[in-house]
Amino acid sequence: MTKPTDAHIEIIKVNQGERNITNYLLAVKEPLEITIGDDVKKNRNQRNILVIVLTPRHDFKLAIGFLFTEGIIENKNCIN
């Protein structure tokens, strides 16, 4: 399932004392943490590489691309 990248909310705009309810479009953001180690699930030799806030979508591909361009992995087959 693809995560939403935007959200609609209602806001009240006030202009020269006049109040109007209108819809507003917000970008959805969430943190992505990249951690590497021998066994991340058991906290063995774990090292936090990066925390970034981004619009959710294709997070796994972004992480692989980052690790590759930084020279941490040689190719996508290095990921379990």
C-alpha positions in Angstrom: 0.0 0.0 0.0 1.4 3.4 -1.0 1.5 6.0 1.8 -0.2 9.3 1.1 2.1 12.2 0.2 -0.4 14.9 0.9 -3.4 15.7 3.2 -6.3 18.1 3.0 -7.3 20.1 6.0 -9.8 22.8 6.7 -8.5 26.2 7.9 -10.0 29.5 8.8 -8.6 32.4 6.9 -9.1 35.8 8.5 -8.8 38.8 6.2 -9.7 42.3 7.5 -11.9 40.7 10.1 -13.8 38.5 7.7 -13.5 34.7 8.4 -13.6 32.2 5.7 -13.3 28.4 5.9 -11.2 26.9 3.1 -9.4 23.7 2.3 -5.6 23.6 2.5 -3.2 21.0 1.0 -0.3 19.9 3.2 2.7 17.8 2.3 3.0 14.7 4.5 6.5 14.3 6.0 7.9 11.5 8.1 11.4 10.6 9.4 13.5 7.8 7.8 16.3 6.3 9.8 19.0 4.2 8.1 20.8 1.9 10.6 23.4 -0.7 9.6 24.9 -3.6 11.7 25.6 -7.3 11.9 22.1 -7.9 13.3 20.0 -4.8 13.6 17.0 -6.6 15.1 19.2 -7.8 18.0 21.2 -4.5 18.3 24.5 -6.1 17.4 27.2 -3.8 16.2 24.6 -1.3 15.2 25.4 2.1 13.7 23.0 4.9 12.8 23.9 6.3 9.4 21.3 8.9 8.7 18.0 10.3 9.8 16.1 12.4 7.2 12.6 13.8 7.0 10.9 13.2 3.6 7.7 12.7 1.8 6.9 9.0 2.2 7.2 6.9 -0.9 9.9 4.5 -2.2 11.7 4.8 1.2 13.5 1.4 0.7 14.8 2.5 -2.8 16.0 5.8 -1.4 17.9 4.1 1.4 19.6 1.6 -1.0 20.5 4.5 -3.3 22.0 6.5 -0.4 24.0 3.5 0.9 25.3 2.8 -2.6 26.3 6.4 -3.4 28.1 6.7 -0.1 30.1 3.5 -0.8 28.6 1.6 2.1 27.2 -1.2 -0.1 28.4 -2.4 -3.5 25.0 -3.2 -5.0 21.4 -3.8 -4.0 22.1 -7.5 -3.3 24.0 -6.6 -0.2 20.7 -5.9 1.6 18.9 -8.7 3.4 
